[in-house]
Amino acid sequence: MNVDYVTAYSMACVEIPAISEIPGNREHEPFIVRGIDREDMAKMYADGAVLEGTADYRQLVEQCGILVCPSGGALKEIYRTDYQLGDTVTVSCYNGQGKTYTVMGIVENVPICNTAHFFILPEEELSVLYPEIPDFTGCVNLHTEQDSEQLRRAVFGAVPDERVGISSLYDLTAELQTGMRGELTRLYSILVFIFVFALINLANTLITNLLTRRQEFGVFQSVGMSGRQLSRMLSFECLYYVGITLLVTLTLGTVCSLVVCRVFDQIGLFGKLTYHFPVFQVLLFAAALLLVQAVFSVCAVRYTGRLSLVERIRAAD
């Protein structure tokens, strides 16, 4: 099957009553606890992967320690809880057993499959929680140079048990893209509403300004301003409003987008996020603003031209 090498990971399913009791969380929420052996723990949590405390295997075993992986801010954002060094985590097993561990390390997320793992224990501790289970292998990764349909068929054929979930990197990517597409559709729907509302607000501002300044325009034309000059003045004023709107969009809007992208990146729900400036959307917005400016300038000149100078000068009376 052209498999380079295979890695297997141990895990067990438990409940954490302290998290389930927090208002808003689901009761009896299952959590997957990863079990890591001594050698893998030394490799995985080296070179700065330990944010606080220690990930020493021997100390964790001797002092009933547990590692917490907040996955950026996912643990806090999803379950409204946060763990610090020295806090205790009581796990409740489905065989009726339970045990309390002390948080001895806060570590970075080391992804192994498409399941979030917030808690890590020494592998031998899984046998303490579930002594009746001989094998805790819960995830097997097949490492290959590239995915192929032949490899996928071979893997699915080798595991006929429907209870075993099988997915490739392609499947996970497609699943993430589908989820992101749905989120983007909802976000763009909100943005379209804001976009239309902004155009209506700009048009209302321009029309209100025109109606309240009819007398002023009449006075200008009574002292020699031509219709072309009035049209040019209205166009420049409209361009001023458009320019201010674009300036706010490019500055404040970009800053807000960067902040939102940074927040979601820290939460870690969508993996590593990279901000890309929305060139097409900004150009579309600018074109719509310029269209409003052009239409308003033509309509404003025609509107003022329908009234005589006397009517415009006496408009405020």
PLY file of the C-alpha trace (Angstrom):
ply
format ascii 1.0
element vertex 317
property float x
property float y
property float z
element edge 316
property int vertex1
property int vertex2
end_header
0.00 0.00 0.00
3.08 2.26 -0.09
2.82 3.15 3.61
6.00 4.74 4.96
5.32 4.10 8.65
2.51 3.73 11.16
1.94 5.51 14.48
-0.63 4.37 17.06
-2.04 6.47 19.90
-3.68 5.38 23.13
-6.74 7.08 24.56
-9.65 6.54 26.91
-13.07 8.14 27.30
-13.98 9.71 30.65
-16.28 12.32 32.16
-15.11 15.37 34.10
-17.96 16.33 36.47
-16.48 19.76 37.27
-16.82 20.77 33.60
-20.25 19.18 33.11
-21.60 21.11 36.11
-20.72 24.50 34.60
-23.95 26.22 33.42
-24.24 26.00 29.66
-22.17 22.84 29.29
-23.76 19.51 28.44
-24.16 17.07 31.29
-22.09 13.88 31.13
-19.93 15.34 28.37
-17.40 12.67 27.28
-13.77 13.70 27.11
-11.00 11.77 25.41
-7.86 11.49 27.53
-4.69 10.76 25.60
-2.20 8.30 26.97
1.42 8.86 25.95
4.37 6.59 26.75
7.63 7.82 28.19
9.55 7.99 24.90
6.85 9.78 22.92
6.21 12.27 25.72
9.86 13.24 25.75
9.76 13.79 21.97
6.39 15.50 21.64
6.80 17.99 24.46
10.31 19.21 23.81
11.60 22.44 22.28
9.17 24.80 23.99
6.00 22.71 23.60
5.56 22.89 27.38
4.09 26.33 28.04
4.10 26.04 31.84
5.18 23.47 34.39
6.68 20.15 33.38
5.92 17.18 31.13
8.36 14.82 32.83
6.89 11.33 32.59
8.29 10.07 35.90
7.03 13.06 37.87
3.57 12.74 36.35
3.36 9.08 37.37
4.74 9.57 40.88
2.69 12.67 41.71
-0.57 11.74 39.91
-0.04 14.55 37.45
-1.94 15.42 34.30
-1.15 17.68 31.36
-3.70 20.17 30.09
-3.76 21.28 26.47
-6.01 24.35 26.13
-5.73 24.16 22.29
-5.26 27.89 22.02
-8.44 29.12 23.68
-10.76 26.26 22.65
-11.08 24.76 26.14
-12.01 28.11 27.64
-14.25 29.24 24.77
-16.18 25.99 24.35
-16.42 24.72 27.93
-16.01 27.99 29.86
-13.26 26.59 32.01
-9.57 27.19 32.46
-6.89 25.24 34.31
-3.76 26.53 35.97
-0.79 24.73 37.48
-1.75 23.12 40.77
-5.46 22.78 39.92
-7.04 19.36 40.28
-8.91 17.40 37.62
-11.24 14.62 38.77
-12.12 12.12 36.07
-15.08 9.76 36.25
-14.84 6.51 34.31
-17.68 4.54 32.79
-16.76 1.48 34.87
-17.60 3.39 38.06
-14.03 4.28 38.95
-12.62 7.76 39.36
-9.38 9.48 40.18
-8.15 13.00 40.90
-5.05 14.36 39.18
-3.03 17.52 39.69
-2.29 19.78 36.75
1.50 19.73 36.43
1.91 21.09 32.92
0.22 23.29 30.32
1.25 22.16 26.84
0.71 23.11 23.21
-1.60 21.10 21.03
0.09 18.25 19.19
-2.56 17.11 16.68
-2.78 13.39 16.01
-6.22 13.07 14.41
-9.44 15.03 14.00
-10.42 14.76 17.69
-9.61 17.43 20.26
-7.56 16.27 23.26
-7.49 18.62 26.22
-6.03 16.20 28.79
-2.94 13.98 28.58
-1.87 11.25 30.99
1.06 8.85 31.16
0.02 5.79 29.19
0.15 3.45 32.17
-2.45 5.57 33.96
-5.08 4.46 31.44
-4.78 0.91 32.84
-5.42 2.32 36.30
-8.65 3.94 35.13
-9.79 0.96 33.05
-7.96 -2.18 34.29
-10.35 -4.42 32.33
-9.19 -3.02 28.95
-6.03 -4.68 27.55
-5.44 -2.35 24.60
-6.11 1.42 24.56
-5.19 2.04 20.92
-7.79 4.51 19.74
-6.15 6.11 16.73
-3.77 4.80 14.07
-2.11 7.09 11.55
-0.79 5.75 8.27
1.94 8.03 6.96
2.36 8.12 3.20
3.93 10.50 0.72
0.54 11.19 -0.86
-3.05 10.04 -0.65
-4.44 7.88 -3.44
-7.73 6.16 -4.25
-5.96 2.79 -4.33
-4.65 3.33 -0.80
-8.06 4.42 0.41
-9.73 1.30 -0.99
-7.05 -0.90 0.56
-7.49 0.65 4.01
-11.28 0.42 3.89
-11.02 -3.19 2.74
-8.62 -4.09 5.55
-10.98 -2.79 8.26
-14.47 -4.20 7.64
-15.81 -3.25 11.11
-18.23 -0.35 10.62
-17.61 0.84 14.19
-14.09 1.88 13.20
-13.97 5.34 11.70
-11.59 5.79 8.77
-10.66 9.12 7.26
-7.83 10.44 5.15
-6.20 13.84 5.09
-8.31 14.53 2.02
-11.50 13.67 3.95
-10.53 15.92 6.85
-9.69 18.75 4.47
-13.01 18.37 2.65
-14.89 18.28 5.96
-13.15 21.44 7.14
-13.81 23.17 3.82
-17.50 22.28 4.01
-17.74 23.66 7.53
-15.87 26.80 6.57
-18.05 27.26 3.50
-21.14 27.23 5.68
-19.63 29.70 8.12
-18.52 31.98 5.28
-22.00 31.88 3.75
-23.53 33.08 7.01
-20.86 35.73 7.47
-21.22 37.02 3.92
-25.00 37.19 4.37
-24.46 39.49 7.34
-21.89 41.51 5.39
-24.27 41.94 2.43
-26.92 43.29 4.81
-24.42 45.73 6.33
-23.22 46.64 2.84
-26.73 47.48 1.59
-27.52 49.34 4.81
-24.35 51.41 4.40
-25.29 52.37 0.84
-28.80 53.34 1.93
-27.38 55.37 4.79
-24.96 57.16 2.45
-27.76 57.94 -0.03
-29.97 59.22 2.80
-27.16 61.46 4.08
-26.58 62.93 0.62
-30.29 63.51 -0.08
-30.84 65.12 3.33
-27.84 67.36 2.76
-29.21 68.38 -0.65
-32.67 69.23 0.66
-31.37 71.30 3.58
-28.96 73.26 1.37
-31.29 74.25 -1.46
-31.28 77.90 -0.33
-27.48 77.90 -0.15
-27.21 76.54 -3.68
-29.71 79.14 -4.89
-27.63 81.95 -3.40
-24.49 80.59 -5.05
-26.16 80.50 -8.45
-27.66 83.97 -7.98
-24.16 85.43 -7.71
-22.86 83.70 -10.84
-22.27 79.99 -10.14
-23.12 77.97 -13.23
-24.93 74.64 -13.30
-21.68 72.89 -14.27
-19.87 74.41 -11.30
-22.72 73.37 -8.99
-22.57 69.84 -10.38
-18.80 69.74 -9.88
-19.17 70.99 -6.29
-21.76 68.33 -5.49
-19.58 65.66 -7.08
-16.56 66.67 -4.99
-18.64 66.73 -1.81
-20.02 63.29 -2.59
-16.50 62.02 -3.33
-15.48 63.39 0.06
-18.12 61.23 1.77
-17.08 58.23 -0.33
-13.42 58.81 0.49
-14.13 58.97 4.24
-16.16 55.75 4.02
-13.37 53.93 2.16
-10.77 55.26 4.59
-12.71 53.93 7.57
-13.24 50.61 5.76
-9.55 50.19 4.91
-8.27 51.17 8.37
-10.79 50.23 11.03
-12.19 47.36 8.97
-8.76 45.86 8.35
-7.78 46.17 12.02
-11.02 44.48 13.12
-10.48 41.69 10.58
-6.95 41.08 11.86
-8.19 40.98 15.46
-10.98 38.51 14.62
-8.55 36.34 12.66
-6.10 36.41 15.59
-8.83 35.45 18.09
-9.97 32.46 16.01
-6.35 31.48 15.50
-5.81 31.42 19.27
-8.99 29.45 19.83
-7.72 26.86 17.36
-11.11 25.69 16.04
-10.05 26.07 12.40
-6.35 25.35 12.73
-3.77 27.92 11.68
-5.44 30.96 10.12
-3.72 33.38 7.78
-5.26 36.77 7.01
-5.65 37.72 3.34
-6.73 41.21 2.39
-10.15 41.01 0.62
-9.17 42.86 -2.56
-12.21 41.81 -4.60
-14.71 42.70 -1.86
-13.10 46.11 -1.26
-13.10 46.90 -4.99
-16.77 45.87 -5.21
-17.63 48.11 -2.26
-15.70 51.02 -3.77
-17.42 50.55 -7.13
-20.84 50.59 -5.44
-19.96 53.80 -3.57
-18.77 55.47 -6.77
-21.97 54.38 -8.51
-24.03 56.01 -5.75
-21.89 59.14 -6.09
-22.40 59.32 -9.87
-26.16 58.72 -9.69
-26.57 61.24 -6.89
-24.62 63.95 -8.75
-26.81 63.62 -11.86
-30.05 63.49 -9.87
-29.01 66.41 -7.63
-28.28 68.71 -10.59
-31.56 67.76 -12.29
-33.49 68.32 -9.08
-32.01 71.76 -8.44
-32.54 72.70 -12.08
-36.28 72.14 -11.80
-36.63 74.96 -9.25
-36.17 78.61 -10.06
-33.61 80.67 -8.17
-36.37 82.50 -6.33
-37.95 79.21 -5.20
-34.63 77.88 -3.95
-33.67 81.08 -2.15
-37.07 81.19 -0.45
-37.05 77.42 0.28
-36.24 77.92 3.94
-39.08 80.38 4.53
0 1
1 2
2 3
3 4
4 5
5 6
6 7
7 8
8 9
9 10
10 11
11 12
12 13
13 14
14 15
15 16
16 17
17 18
18 19
19 20
20 21
21 22
22 23
23 24
24 25
25 26
26 27
27 28
28 29
29 30
30 31
31 32
32 33
33 34
34 35
35 36
36 37
37 38
38 39
39 40
40 41
41 42
42 43
43 44
44 45
45 46
46 47
47 48
48 49
49 50
50 51
51 52
52 53
53 54
54 55
55 56
56 57
57 58
58 59
59 60
60 61
61 62
62 63
63 64
64 65
65 66
66 67
67 68
68 69
69 70
70 71
71 72
72 73
73 74
74 75
75 76
76 77
77 78
78 79
79 80
80 81
81 82
82 83
83 84
84 85
85 86
86 87
87 88
88 89
89 90
90 91
91 92
92 93
93 94
94 95
95 96
96 97
97 98
98 99
99 100
100 101
101 102
102 103
103 104
104 105
105 106
106 107
107 108
108 109
109 110
110 111
111 112
112 113
113 114
114 115
115 116
116 117
117 118
118 119
119 120
120 121
121 122
122 123
123 124
124 125
125 126
126 127
127 128
128 129
129 130
130 131
131 132
132 133
133 134
134 135
135 136
136 137
137 138
138 139
139 140
140 141
141 142
142 143
143 144
144 145
145 146
146 147
147 148
148 149
149 150
150 151
151 152
152 153
153 154
154 155
155 156
156 157
157 158
158 159
159 160
160 161
161 162
162 163
163 164
164 165
165 166
166 167
167 168
168 169
169 170
170 171
171 172
172 173
173 174
174 175
175 176
176 177
177 178
178 179
179 180
180 181
181 182
182 183
183 184
184 185
185 186
186 187
187 188
188 189
189 190
190 191
191 192
192 193
193 194
194 195
195 196
196 197
197 198
198 199
199 200
200 201
201 202
202 203
203 204
204 205
205 206
206 207
207 208
208 209
209 210
210 211
211 212
212 213
213 214
214 215
215 216
216 217
217 218
218 219
219 220
220 221
221 222
222 223
223 224
224 225
225 226
226 227
227 228
228 229
229 230
230 231
231 232
232 233
233 234
234 235
235 236
236 237
237 238
238 239
239 240
240 241
241 242
242 243
243 244
244 245
245 246
246 247
247 248
248 249
249 250
250 251
251 252
252 253
253 254
254 255
255 256
256 257
257 258
258 259
259 260
260 261
261 262
262 263
263 264
264 265
265 266
266 267
267 268
268 269
269 270
270 271
271 272
272 273
273 274
274 275
275 276
276 277
277 278
278 279
279 280
280 281
281 282
282 283
283 284
284 285
285 286
286 287
287 288
288 289
289 290
290 291
291 292
292 293
293 294
294 295
295 296
296 297
297 298
298 299
299 300
300 301
301 302
302 303
303 304
304 305
305 306
306 307
307 308
308 309
309 310
310 311
311 312
312 313
313 314
314 315
315 316
